[in-house]
Amino acid sequence: MHSQRSGRVDGLSEKRPGFTLVELLVVIAIIAILAGMLLPILAHAKQRTRETQCINNVKAIGFAARMYWDDNRDLFSFVCGGKDPMAGSICLWTNHGPAKSRQLFSYLGSSEIYHCPEDKGKVSEDCHLHPETTLLPSCWDTRGFSYEFNMGLPNGLPNPPTLHANAGGIEG
């Protein structure tokens, strides 16, 4: 007659299932390698998400600008929107004005649409009276908008821009 005793099966001692230290280290190494391969992909996806957000914001601002131009006899003109500029800076208030006085305020208000997640700031704000406002951390935080309709003018240079006159052509 075949009998089972506690702790034994067919005369063999029962072992507890588990991992050895080497097996555990191998599993951890494999997970670390896979994570190392995956993290750059996730970082790239995060970057693409921020870029897509900027593109969608520009598209929404473009629609609002088109509505503004349609409401104003189809005249193409400078448009701006966003939130109020940084408090305490007279130059920023003079250069950009309060949000409610900007052309696109009635279409989009002072929404986050004017904030680009890739906004790293502007090199210079033309303010000779207050030079402390020339190095700005973020256009959104200081001016109240990340996007700018520059009408083909040099951006961030003191007025007038420091361009030299043409010395002449190649003709004799």
Residue frames relative to the residue before (quaternion, step in Angstrom):
aa qw qx qy qz dx dy dz
M 1.0000 0.0000 0.0000 0.0000 0.00 0.00 0.00
H 0.3526 -0.7413 0.5463 0.1664 3.50 -0.93 0.96
S 0.0073 0.8154 -0.5784 0.0237 3.57 -0.74 0.98
Q 0.2850 -0.7295 0.5954 0.1790 3.53 -1.21 0.57
R 0.1737 -0.7644 0.6125 0.1020 3.48 -0.97 0.91
S 0.6506 -0.5194 0.3822 0.4012 3.50 -1.21 0.44
G 0.8155 0.2178 -0.1778 0.5058 3.58 -0.80 1.03
R 0.7598 0.3134 -0.2031 0.5322 3.65 1.16 -0.14
V 0.0963 -0.7532 0.6480 0.0592 3.52 -1.15 0.74
D 0.8449 -0.0922 0.0151 0.5267 3.57 -0.62 1.13
G 0.7295 -0.4552 0.2439 0.4485 3.54 0.93 0.80
L 0.6229 0.5090 -0.3507 0.4796 3.64 1.24 0.02
S 0.4556 -0.6738 0.4941 0.3070 3.55 -1.01 0.68
E 0.4152 -0.7099 0.5185 0.2340 3.59 -1.01 0.85
K 0.2002 -0.7753 0.5907 0.0996 3.60 -0.88 1.03
R 0.4706 -0.6490 0.5169 0.3002 3.52 -1.14 0.66
P 0.4259 -0.6819 0.5159 0.2959 3.60 -0.91 0.80
G 0.2323 0.7657 -0.5728 0.1779 3.61 -1.03 0.75
F 0.4953 -0.6342 0.5058 0.3108 3.51 -1.37 0.08
T 0.3853 -0.6572 0.5833 0.2817 3.48 -1.19 0.57
L 0.6740 -0.4898 0.3581 0.4214 3.56 -1.23 0.28
V 0.6426 0.5224 -0.3266 0.4555 3.61 0.96 -0.80
E 0.6538 0.5033 -0.3207 0.4652 3.60 0.91 -0.86
L 0.6450 0.5242 -0.3140 0.4588 3.57 0.96 -0.83
L 0.6670 0.4921 -0.2985 0.4732 3.60 0.95 -0.85
V 0.6242 0.5254 -0.3390 0.4684 3.60 1.02 -0.71
V 0.6546 0.5030 -0.3143 0.4688 3.60 0.92 -0.87
I 0.6521 0.5031 -0.3148 0.4717 3.61 0.94 -0.83
A 0.6454 0.5150 -0.3227 0.4626 3.61 0.97 -0.79
I 0.6485 0.5062 -0.3221 0.4685 3.60 0.96 -0.81
I 0.6491 0.5056 -0.3177 0.4712 3.60 0.94 -0.83
A 0.6480 0.5163 -0.3186 0.4604 3.61 0.97 -0.81
I 0.6474 0.5060 -0.3197 0.4718 3.61 0.97 -0.79
L 0.6657 0.4923 -0.3060 0.4700 3.60 0.91 -0.87
A 0.6459 0.5064 -0.3196 0.4736 3.60 0.98 -0.80
G 0.6412 0.5273 -0.3193 0.4571 3.58 1.01 -0.78
M 0.6676 0.4714 -0.3005 0.4917 3.58 1.09 -0.64
L 0.6986 0.4965 -0.2703 0.4387 3.59 1.04 -0.73
L 0.6137 0.6011 -0.3576 0.3662 3.62 0.97 -0.76
P 0.6612 0.4779 -0.3427 0.4657 3.66 0.85 -0.71
I 0.6198 0.5342 -0.3454 0.4594 3.57 1.06 -0.67
L 0.6665 0.4913 -0.2997 0.4739 3.58 0.97 -0.84
A 0.6327 0.5219 -0.3310 0.4667 3.58 1.02 -0.74
H 0.6416 0.5113 -0.3163 0.4763 3.58 1.01 -0.81
A 0.6413 0.5161 -0.3228 0.4671 3.60 0.99 -0.79
K 0.6344 0.5203 -0.3254 0.4701 3.59 1.01 -0.75
Q 0.6350 0.5226 -0.3161 0.4730 3.59 1.01 -0.84
R 0.6631 0.5004 -0.3011 0.4682 3.60 0.91 -0.90
T 0.6158 0.5429 -0.3440 0.4558 3.60 1.07 -0.69
R 0.6570 0.4956 -0.3078 0.4774 3.59 0.96 -0.84
E 0.6467 0.5137 -0.3204 0.4640 3.59 0.98 -0.81
T 0.6457 0.5167 -0.3131 0.4669 3.58 0.99 -0.85
Q 0.6212 0.5334 -0.3383 0.4638 3.59 1.02 -0.76
C 0.6460 0.5132 -0.3196 0.4660 3.60 0.96 -0.83
I 0.6554 0.5111 -0.3120 0.4603 3.58 0.92 -0.88
N 0.6616 0.4972 -0.3069 0.4700 3.59 0.94 -0.85
N 0.6254 0.5304 -0.3386 0.4615 3.59 1.05 -0.72
V 0.6563 0.5050 -0.3127 0.4653 3.59 0.92 -0.90
K 0.6277 0.5324 -0.3318 0.4609 3.57 1.03 -0.75
A 0.6637 0.4947 -0.3026 0.4726 3.62 0.92 -0.88
I 0.6450 0.5018 -0.3169 0.4814 3.59 1.01 -0.80
G 0.6260 0.5406 -0.3265 0.4574 3.58 1.06 -0.74
F 0.6405 0.5076 -0.3197 0.4794 3.60 1.01 -0.80
A 0.6578 0.5015 -0.3105 0.4684 3.58 0.95 -0.87
A 0.6361 0.5194 -0.3278 0.4670 3.60 1.00 -0.81
R 0.6458 0.5168 -0.3234 0.4596 3.58 0.95 -0.84
M 0.6412 0.5052 -0.3272 0.4761 3.61 0.99 -0.76
Y 0.6274 0.5284 -0.3338 0.4644 3.58 1.01 -0.80
W 0.6813 0.4792 -0.2951 0.4682 3.59 0.86 -0.93
D 0.6246 0.5289 -0.3383 0.4644 3.61 1.02 -0.74
D 0.6926 0.4717 -0.2679 0.4754 3.58 0.99 -0.83
N 0.7374 0.3595 -0.2021 0.5350 3.60 1.24 -0.34
R 0.7041 -0.5202 0.2477 0.4151 3.56 0.72 1.22
D 0.5765 -0.6299 0.3612 0.3746 3.62 1.11 0.69
L 0.3990 0.7018 -0.4949 0.3215 3.57 1.08 0.66
F 0.3501 -0.7249 0.5610 0.1931 3.55 -0.83 1.08
S 0.1682 0.7873 -0.5728 0.1539 3.56 -0.63 1.11
F 0.6858 -0.4452 0.3746 0.4372 3.53 -1.36 0.12
V 0.0046 -0.7791 0.6268 0.0037 3.58 -1.04 0.82
C 0.0049 -0.7903 0.6122 -0.0247 3.54 -1.14 0.64
G 0.0077 -0.7813 0.6241 0.0044 3.54 -1.25 0.45
G 0.3503 0.7538 -0.5226 0.1895 3.56 -1.23 -0.32
K 0.6017 -0.5239 0.4374 0.4149 3.53 -1.27 -0.46
D 0.7025 -0.4431 0.3334 0.4461 3.57 -1.30 0.12
P 0.5209 -0.6337 0.4617 0.3375 3.60 -1.06 0.66
M 0.7336 -0.4231 0.3096 0.4324 3.53 -1.36 0.26
A 0.4607 -0.6892 0.4914 0.2670 3.53 -0.87 0.98
G 0.7662 0.3812 -0.2712 0.4406 3.55 -1.09 0.68
S 0.6824 0.4408 -0.3013 0.4992 3.60 1.20 -0.14
I 0.3342 -0.7647 0.5215 0.1776 3.55 -0.38 1.27
C 0.6474 0.5376 -0.3267 0.4302 3.59 0.95 -0.85
L 0.6623 0.4981 -0.3171 0.4613 3.59 0.92 -0.86
W 0.6512 0.4930 -0.3172 0.4820 3.60 1.00 -0.75
T 0.6567 0.4962 -0.3128 0.4740 3.60 1.02 -0.76
N 0.7084 0.4734 -0.2669 0.4504 3.60 0.85 -0.95
H 0.8309 0.2510 -0.0940 0.4876 3.61 0.90 -0.87
G 0.3450 -0.7735 0.4741 0.2406 3.60 1.17 -0.37
P 0.6244 -0.5355 0.3989 0.4054 3.58 -1.26 0.23
A 0.6700 -0.5320 0.3440 0.3870 3.57 -1.19 0.56
K 0.6731 0.5248 -0.3102 0.4186 3.61 0.90 -0.86
S 0.6775 0.4808 -0.3043 0.4661 3.61 1.14 -0.41
R 0.5514 0.6202 -0.3971 0.3920 3.62 1.22 -0.08
Q 0.6542 -0.5876 0.3266 0.3464 3.55 -1.10 0.82
L 0.7653 0.3960 -0.2125 0.4608 3.62 0.87 -0.87
F 0.3826 0.7485 -0.4795 0.2518 3.62 1.22 0.06
S 0.6908 0.4844 -0.2959 0.4480 3.61 0.90 -0.87
Y 0.6743 0.4861 -0.2971 0.4699 3.62 1.21 -0.34
L 0.8280 0.1550 -0.0527 0.5364 3.60 0.89 -0.88
G 0.3985 -0.7048 0.4944 0.3162 3.61 1.20 -0.20
S 0.6054 -0.5143 0.4145 0.4440 3.57 -1.14 -0.55
S 0.1413 0.8472 -0.4936 0.1365 3.55 0.77 1.10
E 0.6606 -0.5067 0.3974 0.3859 3.53 -1.38 0.16
I 0.4379 0.6962 -0.4658 0.3265 3.61 1.23 -0.06
Y 0.6728 0.4959 -0.2912 0.4654 3.57 1.12 -0.60
H 0.6375 0.5169 -0.3250 0.4699 3.60 1.27 -0.03
C 0.1716 -0.7724 0.6065 0.0779 3.56 -0.69 1.13
P 0.4501 -0.7000 0.4739 0.2876 3.62 -0.79 0.93
E 0.6589 0.4923 -0.3044 0.4805 3.60 1.23 -0.33
D 0.3893 0.7392 -0.4647 0.2934 3.60 1.28 0.14
K 0.0558 -0.8155 0.5758 -0.0171 3.57 -0.49 1.25
G 0.6617 -0.5138 0.3039 0.4537 3.57 1.24 0.21
K 0.4616 -0.6548 0.5368 0.2647 3.48 -1.39 0.18
V 0.5536 -0.6260 0.4284 0.3436 3.56 -0.98 0.77
S 0.8193 -0.0493 0.0863 0.5646 3.58 0.84 -0.90
E 0.1683 -0.7119 0.6695 0.1294 3.52 -1.25 0.60
D 0.4195 -0.7306 0.4770 0.2503 3.58 -0.65 1.08
C 0.3286 0.7147 -0.5442 0.2917 3.56 -0.15 1.32
H 0.1330 -0.8326 0.5351 0.0522 3.55 0.13 1.27
L 0.6257 0.5534 -0.3370 0.4344 3.59 1.17 -0.50
H 0.7838 0.1742 -0.0706 0.5919 3.57 1.15 -0.69
P 0.1276 -0.8496 0.5068 0.0710 3.61 0.33 1.21
E 0.5526 0.6149 -0.4118 0.3834 3.63 1.15 -0.31
T 0.6697 0.4838 -0.3123 0.4690 3.63 1.18 -0.30
T 0.4760 0.7078 -0.4320 0.2930 3.61 1.18 0.14
L 0.7395 0.2991 -0.2198 0.5616 3.62 1.06 -0.52
L 0.0755 -0.8464 0.5265 -0.0261 3.52 -0.19 1.33
P 0.4465 -0.7152 0.4672 0.2661 3.62 -0.84 0.91
S 0.7927 -0.0517 0.0758 0.6026 3.58 1.02 -0.76
C 0.4846 -0.6701 0.4760 0.2993 3.57 -0.86 0.91
W 0.6217 0.5500 -0.3359 0.4452 3.59 1.05 -0.77
D 0.7052 0.4699 -0.2712 0.4565 3.58 0.86 -0.96
T 0.7619 0.3841 -0.2117 0.4767 3.59 0.99 -0.71
R 0.7835 0.3185 -0.1787 0.5028 3.62 0.69 -1.04
G 0.4769 -0.6653 0.4471 0.3606 3.57 1.10 -0.69
F 0.7723 0.1686 -0.1437 0.5953 3.60 1.27 0.17
S 0.3837 -0.7327 0.5215 0.2095 3.55 -1.13 0.73
Y 0.7223 0.4075 -0.2235 0.5122 3.57 1.15 -0.62
E 0.0689 -0.8104 0.5817 0.0137 3.54 -1.09 0.69
F 0.3119 -0.7069 0.6103 0.1747 3.49 -1.08 0.87
N 0.1027 -0.8762 0.4692 0.0398 3.58 0.04 1.27
M 0.3531 -0.7800 0.4657 0.2237 3.62 1.24 0.06
G 0.6720 -0.5370 0.2880 0.4209 3.59 1.10 0.66
L 0.5251 0.6289 -0.4194 0.3910 3.60 1.23 0.18
P 0.5818 -0.5511 0.4344 0.4112 3.60 -1.14 0.46
N 0.2596 -0.7929 0.5387 0.1170 3.55 -0.82 0.99
G 0.8112 0.2665 -0.1986 0.4811 3.57 -0.87 0.92
L 0.5856 0.5599 -0.3864 0.4407 3.61 1.25 0.08
P 0.5634 -0.5859 0.4428 0.3784 3.61 -1.08 0.59
N 0.4078 -0.6971 0.5291 0.2605 3.57 -1.14 0.60
P 0.5316 -0.2882 -0.7833 0.1439 1.68 -1.50 1.91
P 0.6205 -0.5494 0.3866 0.4045 3.60 -1.12 0.53
T 0.4719 -0.6907 0.4788 0.2664 3.55 -1.10 0.68
L 0.2563 0.7520 -0.5571 0.2418 3.54 0.62 1.15
H 0.3681 -0.7218 0.5418 0.2238 3.56 -1.02 0.80
A 0.5382 -0.6127 0.4703 0.3372 3.54 -1.12 0.66
N 0.5728 -0.5897 0.4504 0.3483 3.54 -1.17 0.66
A 0.3839 -0.7508 0.4937 0.2124 3.61 -0.76 1.06
G 0.7465 -0.3301 0.2213 0.5337 3.61 1.15 -0.23
G 0.5252 -0.6368 0.4705 0.3118 3.54 -1.30 0.20
I 0.6529 -0.5099 0.3794 0.4122 3.57 -1.30 -0.16
E 0.5343 0.6019 -0.4299 0.4092 3.58 1.25 -0.18
G 0.5790 -0.6369 0.4085 0.3037 3.56 -1.13 0.73
